[in-house]
Amino acid sequence: MLSIAAPFSREAVFPQGEVTIRDIAGLYVFDNTLEAVELTGAELRAYLEESASYSSQVPATGEVTPAALAPTKPDYDYDTLSGVVYDLDVSSPEGERVTRLEVPDGTVVQDADRFVVAVNDYRRGGGFPHVSGAEVVHDEQAEIRHLLIDRAQDRQVIDPAGSAVDNWQLVRAGEPLFP
């Protein structure tokens, strides 16, 4: 099971201490609902290639700053994929940037491998390859914003250490750009 997410707002943050429903709602401002589709390894790679086109291509040598990666698309089109480990080589041309794609145990994702991938209904509507035509295997019909609020209320404590996994990186010739 994998999941896809995009940053809707780089300004949205949780304050330290009490977190309100408004704070959580600020992280996910749209009325999207949760769905899941089945994709192959080849389709995942194509999906990640589309997302990797968010950043400008950088030179093969020399210093690279975050500003050099100036986005070519809006933030909501920069999807990241959780449940796999991958590298995006931003010195490579678009369509050739996914240089590593593995499951967490290090097994390389093969083109014919099959995955269930959580997406939102907006993304299912198109814009990224293969998702709109993929078989829907789950359709929650619940707004993701409300699911996030419900989860936070159930857990009572939001621990940043348990909320993110470093499973992807930007590289150049296999070397991390920002270690």
C-alpha positions, -999 to +999 in steps of 0.1 A: +000+000+000+014+033-011+002+069-008+006+101-028+006+135-013+014+171-024+022+202-004-008+225-008+008+254+012+044+259+022+032+284+048+009+260+067+025+248+099+014+233+132+022+255+162+041+240+191+016+232+218-022+232+213-032+224+177-067+235+166-090+220+140-083+252+120-045+244+121-051+210+107-077+222+081-050+247+070-028+218+059-054+205+036-075+233+022-094+214-005-126+192-003-108+162-019-119+127-010-098+096-005-096+069-032-071+041-040-061+028-074-040-001-086-008+009-105+021-011-119+057-004-112+061+011-147+031+034-140+045+045-106+078+054-124+059+075-150+039+091-122+071+101-103+087+113-136+057+137-140+062+149-104+100+153-109+092+178-138+083+202-110+119+212-106+142+229-132+171+209-145+204+217-129+239+215-143+258+182-140+286+199-120+290+229-098+271+243-068+233+238-067+211+259-044+175+254-037+168+285-058+183+268-088+156+242-086+129+269-092+096+252-096+081+251-131+047+241-117+025+250-087+032+233-054+001+211-055+016+194-086+047+182-066+036+149-054+057+126-032+051+089-029+052+072+005+058+034+008+087+032-016+123+046-016+134+067-046+159+091-060+152+120-084+183+131-104+175+167-112+206+170-135+189+145-158+164+156-185+127+153-177+115+117-182+149+103-170+150+115-134+138+085-114+172+068-109+162+046-080+128+031-071+127+004-045+104-010-018+117-004+017+136-037+020+158-026-010+141-047-037+140-029-070+105-021-082+099-040-114+076-027-142+051-055-137+049-052-099+014-041-087+006-016-060-025-001-043-020+036-042-040+061-021-048+093-040-073+121-038-102+124-062-088+155-078-056+137-088-078+108-101-094+134-124-062+137-145-031+156-149-007+128-139-002+097-160-022+065-155-042+075-125-074+086-141-077+053-160-065+030-132-088+006-115-104+021-084-100-004-055-113+019-027-135+050-027-138+064+008-162+093+000-149+111+030-130+144+028-093+140+035-093+171+056-119+155+079-100+122+080-068+142+091-088+160+118-104+127+130-069+111+132-054+140+152-083+139+176-080+102+181-042+104+187-043+135+209-006+141+203+010+149+169+047+139+171+067+154+142+092+125+145+065+100+137+048+120+110+074+119+082+097+094+066+127+104+046+122+080+017+132+101-013+159+125-022+172+148-049+204+136-064+230+144-091+249+115-105+237+094-075+250+118-049+225+136-026+222+173-034+212+184+001+225+157+026 
